[in-house]
Amino acid sequence: MLRAKIAVLVSGGGTNLQALLDAEDACKIRSGEIALVVSNNPNAYALARAKSHGVDTVVLSRADYPAQPDFEAALQQCFTARGIELIVLAGFMRILSADFTARWPRRIINVHPALIPSFCGKGFYGLKVHEAALEKGVKVSGATVHFVNEVPDGGEIIFQKAVQVLQHDTPETLQRRIMEQAEWKLLPRAAEKISREIIKARKG
C-alpha cells in the first residue's frame, strides 16, 4: 500500500512535528508518511528535528518571498514536485490565502491550542491563546484539530480534547499541559485519519 505523502509546515521549535515523527516511528501513523517539512523561518529548530529523521526540508523565508502569491506559488511547486497529498500546519505562523486553501479542500489540517470556537481566529496564536483563556477564568481549555479554509480557525473540526485549567496556571504551564495532553495526541490521530481517507479515495 502506498502511503499518503504528508508535508508539515513549521515556524519554530517543532514540538508538534516531533509528536508526528514519534507517532510515525511508533506506527501510530500507518497510512501516511512525513515526506517534507517546510519552514518560513530558516532558524526554526523544527528543521533540525526533520533532518535527524531523514525527512526532506525546504526553507521559504519571508525575506525571499515577502509577497503572498510568490510564497504560495513556491509552496505549491514544492508540493507538486514531491506528490504531497496532505498538509499539516504545526505551529506555522503564516496565514494561507483563500485561493491557496481552496486548491486543497479537506487536505490541510491545523492544530489550535484551545477548544474552538473559544479563543480562536485572527490574533489568537501561541501564548496569546492561553493568556486569553486565563484572563477569562475558564476552568477547561484544550486543543482542536480542524480543516483549514479561508477563515482563520474556521474549518470543520476533526478532533477536540479538553484539558483542565489549574488554579495557579500561567500561560506557559497551561500551554505545556495542553500540548502534552491534547495537541501531541490529536494531531497524529488526525494525520492518520485523513491519510486513510486519501488512500480510500484513491481506490474509489
SERO-4910 file (N, C-alpha, C, O; in steps of 0.05 Angstrom, whole numbers):
BEGIN
 pado doro    nc1    nc2    nc3   cac1   cac2   cac3    cc1    cc2    cc3    oc1    oc2    oc3
  Met    A     17    -24      0      0      0      0     17     25      0     35     28     17
  Leu    A     13     42    -19     28     68    -20     15     87      1     -9     92      0
  Arg    A     32     97     18     21    115     39     18    143     28     31    151      8
  Ala    A      0    158     40     -5    186     32     20    202     40     30    199     62
  Lys    A     28    219     23     52    236     28     43    262     43     26    276     34
  Ile    A     56    266     65     49    289     83     71    310     83     94    303     85
  Ala    A     63    335     81     81    357     85     73    371    111     49    376    116
  Val    A     92    377    128     87    391    153    100    419    151    123    422    145
  Leu    A     84    439    157     93    467    156     98    477    184     81    474    202
  Val    A    122    488    188    130    496    215    143    524    215    151    534    194
  Ser    A    145    535    239    159    561    241    178    563    264    195    580    265
  Gly    A    175    544    284    191    547    308    204    521    317    218    508    301
  Gly    A    200    515    343    214    492    355    206    465    345    223    447    345
  Gly    A    182    462    336    173    437    323    165    415    342    169    391    337
  Thr    A    153    422    366    144    401    384    122    385    372    120    361    377
  Asn    A    104    398    358     82    382    345     93    365    322     83    343    317
  Leu    A    113    375    308    126    359    287    138    335    301    136    312    290
  Gln    A    151    338    323    164    316    337    143    295    345    148    271    343
  Ala    A    119    304    354     98    286    360     90    269    336     84    245    338
  Leu    A     89    282    313     82    268    288    104    248    281     98    225    273
  Leu    A    129    256    282    151    238    276    152    214    295    156    191    286
  Asp    A    147    219    321    146    197    340    123    178    335    126    154    338
  Ala    A    100    190    327     77    173    321     82    156    296     74    133    295
  Glu    A     96    167    277    103    151    253    122    128    261    119    106    252
  Asp    A    142    135    278    161    114    287    147     92    302    155     69    301
  Ala    A    126    100    317    112     80    334     89     66    318     73     51    330
  Cys    A     88     72    292     67     60    275     39     69    282     20     54    276
  Lys    A     37     92    295     10    103    300      0    118    276    -24    122    272
  Ile    A     19    127    259     12    137    232     22    116    213     45    113    207
  Arg    A      3    100    203      8     78    185      2     84    156     14     74    137
  Ser    A    -19    101    152    -29    106    125    -15    130    111    -18    133     87
  Gly    A      1    145    127     15    168    115     44    167    122     52    154    141
  Glu    A     60    182    107     88    185    114     96    215    112     88    228     93
  Ile    A    111    224    131    120    252    130    143    254    110    165    245    115
  Ala    A    137    266     87    155    266     65    170    293     62    190    295     48
  Leu    A    159    314     75    171    340     72    164    358     96    142    357    106
  Val    A    184    374    105    179    394    125    187    421    113    210    424    103
  Val    A    169    440    113    174    467    102    172    487    125    154    486    141
  Ser    A    192    506    125    191    527    145    195    554    132    209    557    112
  Asn    A    181    574    142    185    602    133    206    615    150    212    639    147
  Asn    A    218    601    169    239    611    187    264    594    184    264    571    192
  Pro    A    286    604    172    309    588    168    323    578    194    339    560    194
  Asn    A    316    592    216    328    584    242    310    566    259    316    561    282
  Ala    A    288    557    248    270    540    263    283    514    271    295    500    254
  Tyr    A    282    507    297    294    482    307    279    458    295    290    436    294
  Ala    A    254    463    286    239    441    274    254    429    250    251    405    244
  Leu    A    270    445    236    285    436    213    305    415    222    310    395    208
  Ala    A    318    419    244    337    400    255    323    374    263    334    352    258
  Arg    A    300    377    274    284    353    281    279    336    256    281    311    256
  Ala    A    270    350    235    264    335    210    289    322    198    288    298    191
  Lys    A    311    336    198    335    325    186    345    301    202    356    282    190
  Ser    A    342    302    228    351    279    245    335    254    239    343    232    245
  His    A    311    258    228    294    235    220    296    229    190    282    212    180
  Gly    A    314    242    176    318    237    148    296    248    130    292    238    108
  Val    A    281    268    140    259    280    125    269    304    109    284    320    120
  Asp    A    262    305     84    270    327     67    259    354     78    236    355     87
  Thr    A    275    375     77    267    401     87    270    423     65    288    421     48
  Val    A    253    443     67    255    466     49    249    491     66    232    491     83
  Val    A    265    512     61    260    538     74    250    558     53    263    563     33
  Leu    A    227    569     59    216    591     42    213    615     60    191    619     72
  Ser    A    234    631     63    234    652     83    218    676     74    214    681     50
  Arg    A    209    692     94    195    717     88    212    736     72    202    751     55
  Ala    A    238    736     77    256    754     63    257    748     33    258    766     17
  Asp    A    256    722     26    257    714     -2    230    716    -15    228    720    -40
  Tyr    A    209    712      0    181    712    -11    163    730      6    145    720     19
  Pro    A    168    756      6    151    774     22    123    776     11    104    782     27
  Ala    A    119    772    -15     92    774    -27     78    747    -24     90    726    -32
  Gln    A     54    747    -15     39    722    -10     36    704    -35     41    680    -34
  Pro    A     29    716    -59     26    699    -83     52    685    -90     52    662    -99
  Asp    A     75    699    -87    100    686    -94    107    664    -74    117    643    -82
  Phe    A    102    669    -49    107    649    -29     90    624    -34    100    601    -33
  Glu    A     64    628    -40     47    605    -44     52    590    -70     48    566    -71
  Ala    A     62    604    -90     69    591   -115     93    573   -110     94    551   -121
  Ala    A    113    582    -94    136    566    -88    128    542    -71    138    520    -74
  Leu    A    110    547    -52     99    525    -35     86    504    -52     91    480    -48
  Gln    A     68    512    -70     54    494    -87     74    478   -104     70    454   -109
  Gln    A     94    491   -114    114    477   -131    128    455   -115    133    433   -125
  Cys    A    135    461    -89    147    441    -72    129    417    -69    138    394    -70
  Phe    A    103    422    -64     84    400    -60     80    384    -85     79    359    -84
  Thr    A     78    397   -108     74    383   -133     98    365   -140     94    342   -148
  Ala    A    122    376   -136    146    361   -142    149    335   -126    161    316   -135
  Arg    A    138    335   -102    141    312    -84    115    296    -81    114    277    -65
  Gly    A     94    303    -96     70    288    -95     55    289    -68     43    270    -60
  Ile    A     57    313    -55     45    316    -29     14    315    -31      2    326    -50
  Glu    A      2    301    -12    -28    298    -13    -41    309     12    -65    315     12
  Leu    A    -26    313     33    -38    324     58    -18    344     70      6    339     71
  Ile    A    -29    367     78    -12    388     90    -21    391    119    -44    394    126
  Val    A     -1    390    137     -6    393    166      8    419    175     32    422    172
  Leu    A     -8    437    187      3    461    198      9    456    227     -9    451    243
  Ala    A     35    457    234     44    451    262     60    474    273     84    474    273
  Gly    A     45    494    282     59    518    292     70    535    269     91    547    271
  Phe    A     55    536    247     63    552    224     51    580    226     26    583    229
  Met    A     68    600    226     60    627    233     56    645    208     61    669    209
  Arg    A     46    633    187     39    650    164     12    640    154      8    617    148
  Ile    A     -6    659    151    -34    652    142    -33    646    112    -21    659     96
  Leu    A    -48    624    105    -50    616     77    -75    630     66    -96    632     79
  Ser    A    -73    639     41    -95    654     28   -119    636     22   -117    611     21
  Ala    A   -141    649     17   -166    634      9   -161    620    -18   -171    598    -22
  Asp    A   -146    632    -36   -141    620    -62   -125    594    -58   -131    574    -71
  Phe    A   -106    595    -40    -89    571    -36   -105    549    -22   -105    526    -31
  Thr    A   -119    555     -1   -134    535     14   -156    523     -3   -163    499      0
  Ala    A   -167    538    -22   -188    528    -39   -178    506    -58   -193    489    -67
  Arg    A   -152    506    -63   -139    486    -80   -135    460    -65   -128    439    -76
  Trp    A   -138    461    -38   -133    438    -22   -156    432     -3   -153    432     21
  Pro    A   -180    428    -14   -204    423      3   -201    398     20   -196    376      9
  Arg    A   -204    401     46   -203    378     65   -176    364     64   -174    340     69
  Arg    A   -155    378     56   -128    367     54   -108    384     69    -84    378     67
  Ile    A   -117    404     84    -99    419    101   -111    418    129   -135    424    133
  Ile    A    -95    410    149   -105    409    176    -87    426    194    -63    430    188
  Asn    A    -98    436    216    -84    453    235    -91    445    263   -114    436    268
  Val    A    -72    448    282    -78    444    310    -79    472    323    -60    488    320
  His    A   -100    477    338   -103    502    352   -105    496    382   -119    478    391
  Pro    A    -90    512    399    -89    505    427   -112    516    444   -107    529    465
  Ala    A   -136    511    436   -160    518    451   -183    502    439   -181    489    419
  Leu    A   -206    503    453   -229    489    444   -245    508    426   -261    524    436
  Ile    A   -240    507    400   -255    524    381   -285    519    385   -293    495    387
  Pro    A   -302    540    387   -298    567    378   -287    587    399   -288    611    395
  Ser    A   -277    577    421   -266    595    442   -237    602    435   -222    585    426
  Phe    A   -230    627    439   -202    637    437   -189    629    410   -168    617    410
  Cys    A   -203    636    389   -192    628    363   -196    651    343   -209    672    350
  Gly    A   -186    648    319   -189    669    299   -165    687    298   -144    681    309
  Lys    A   -168    709    284   -146    727    279   -134    738    306   -149    747    323
  Gly    A   -108    736    308    -94    746    332    -91    726    354    -76    732    373
  Phe    A   -104    703    353   -102    683    373    -82    661    364    -89    644    349
  Tyr    A    -58    663    375    -37    643    369    -18    642    392    -15    662    407
  Gly    A     -4    619    394     16    616    414      6    622    443    -16    614    450
  Leu    A     23    636    458     15    642    486     -9    661    488    -22    661    509
  Lys    A    -14    676    467    -37    694    468    -63    679    473    -81    690    487
  Val    A    -65    655    463    -89    639    467    -92    632    497   -114    635    508
  His    A    -70    624    510    -71    616    538    -74    640    556    -87    638    577
  Glu    A    -62    662    549    -66    687    564    -96    695    564   -106    703    585
  Ala    A   -109    693    541   -137    700    539   -154    681    556   -173    689    569
  Ala    A   -148    655    555   -163    635    570   -161    640    600   -181    639    614
  Leu    A   -137    646    609   -133    651    638   -146    677    647   -158    679    668
  Glu    A   -145    697    629   -158    723    636   -188    720    638   -201    733    654
  Lys    A   -199    702    622   -228    698    622   -236    681    646   -259    682    655
  Gly    A   -217    666    657   -223    650    681   -236    623    675   -250    612    692
  Val    A   -232    612    650   -244    586    643   -232    564    661   -209    566    669
  Lys    A   -247    544    666   -238    521    682   -228    498    664   -214    480    674
  Val    A   -236    499    639   -227    479    620   -219    492    594   -232    510    584
  Ser    A   -196    483    584   -188    492    557   -182    466    541   -194    445    546
  Gly    A   -163    467    523   -157    443    508   -145    448    481   -133    469    477
  Ala    A   -149    430    462   -139    434    435   -159    424    415   -176    407    421
  Thr    A   -156    434    391   -174    427    368   -157    422    343   -140    438    337
  Val    A   -162    400    330   -151    397    303   -174    401    283   -196    389    286
  His    A   -169    417    263   -191    424    245   -180    427    216   -156    430    212
  Phe    A   -198    425    197   -191    431    170   -187    461    167   -199    477    181
  Val    A   -169    468    148   -163    496    143   -178    506    118   -177    493     97
  Asn    A   -192    528    122   -205    541     99   -198    571     99   -178    579    110
  Glu    A   -214    587     85   -207    615     82   -211    632    108   -202    655    109
  Val    A   -223    620    128   -228    634    153   -208    624    174   -208    600    179
  Pro    A   -192    641    186   -174    632    207   -188    616    229   -206    627    242
  Asp    A   -180    591    233   -192    573    253   -221    568    247   -236    560    265
  Gly    A   -230    571    222   -258    569    216   -266    543    203   -290    539    197
  Gly    A   -248    525    197   -254    500    184   -267    479    202   -267    482    226
  Glu    A   -278    459    189   -292    438    204   -274    424    224   -251    419    219
  Ile    A   -285    419    248   -270    407    269   -267    377    264   -286    363    257
  Ile    A   -243    367    268   -237    338    265   -237    324    292   -252    305    297
  Phe    A   -220    335    310   -219    324    338   -216    347    357   -205    368    350
  Gln    A   -226    343    381   -222    361    404   -216    345    429   -226    323    432
  Lys    A   -201    357    447   -196    344    473   -194    366    494   -180    386    491
  Ala    A   -209    363    515   -210    382    537   -186    377    557   -178    354    561
  Val    A   -176    398    568   -155    397    588   -162    416    611   -170    438    606
  Gln    A   -159    406    635   -166    422    659   -146    446    662   -122    443    658
  Val    A   -158    468    669   -142    492    677   -139    492    707   -159    490    722
  Leu    A   -114    493    717   -109    492    745   -107    520    758   -102    540    744
  Gln    A   -112    521    783   -115    547    797    -90    565    794    -93    589    790
  His    A    -67    554    795    -43    570    794    -29    570    766     -5    575    764
  Asp    A    -44    563    746    -32    562    719    -22    589    710    -34    610    716
  Thr    A      0    588    695     10    611    680      5    604    651     -1    581    644
  Pro    A      7    623    632      4    616    604     23    594    596     16    577    579
  Glu    A     47    594    607     67    574    600     60    547    610     63    527    595
  Thr    A     51    545    635     44    518    645     19    507    632     18    483    626
  Leu    A      0    524    626    -24    515    612    -17    506    583    -27    486    574
  Gln    A      0    522    570      9    514    543     21    487    543     15    470    526
  Arg    A     39    482    562     53    456    563     34    433    568     35    412    555
  Arg    A     15    437    587     -4    415    593    -22    409    569    -27    386    563
  Ile    A    -30    430    555    -48    425    531    -32    411    509    -43    394    495
  Met    A     -7    418    506      9    404    486     12    375    493      7    357    476
  Glu    A     19    369    518     24    341    526     -1    325    526     -1    302    518
  Gln    A    -23    336    536    -48    320    540    -66    320    516    -83    303    513
  Ala    A    -63    340    498    -82    342    475    -68    345    448    -72    327    431
  Glu    A    -52    365    444    -41    370    417    -25    346    407    -30    338    384
  Trp    A     -7    336    423     10    315    414     -4    288    410      7    270    398
  Lys    A    -28    286    420    -44    262    416    -63    265    392    -67    247    376
  Leu    A    -76    289    390    -96    293    370    -84    295    342    -95    285    323
  Leu    A    -62    310    339    -51    315    313    -43    289    298    -50    286    275
  Pro    A    -28    271    311    -23    246    297    -48    230    290    -49    218    269
  Arg    A    -67    230    308    -93    216    302   -106    227    278   -116    213    261
  Ala    A   -106    254    276   -119    267    253   -103    261    227   -115    257    206
  Ala    A    -76    262    229    -60    256    205    -65    228    195    -67    224    171
  Glu    A    -68    209    213    -74    182    205   -102    180    193   -105    167    173
  Lys    A   -121    193    205   -148    192    196   -151    202    167   -163    189    150
  Ile    A   -139    226    162   -142    238    136   -125    223    115   -133    220     92
  Ser    A   -102    212    123    -86    196    105   -101    171     97   -100    163     73
  Arg    A   -115    159    116   -131    135    109   -153    142     89   -159    127     71
  Glu    A   -165    166     93   -186    175     74   -175    180     46   -188    175     26
  Ile    A   -151    190     45   -138    195     19   -133    169      5   -138    167    -19
  Ile    A   -123    149     19   -118    123      6   -145    111     -3   -146     99    -25
  Lys    A   -165    113     13   -191    103      5   -202    117    -20   -213    104    -37
  Ala    A   -198    143    -21   -207    159    -44   -192    151    -70   -203    151    -92
  Arg    A   -167    143    -67   -151    134    -90   -164    109   -102   -166    106   -126
  Lys    A   -172     91    -84   -183     65    -93   -211     69   -105   -220     54   -122
  Gly    A   -225     90    -94   -253     94   -103   -255    106   -131   -277    110   -140
***
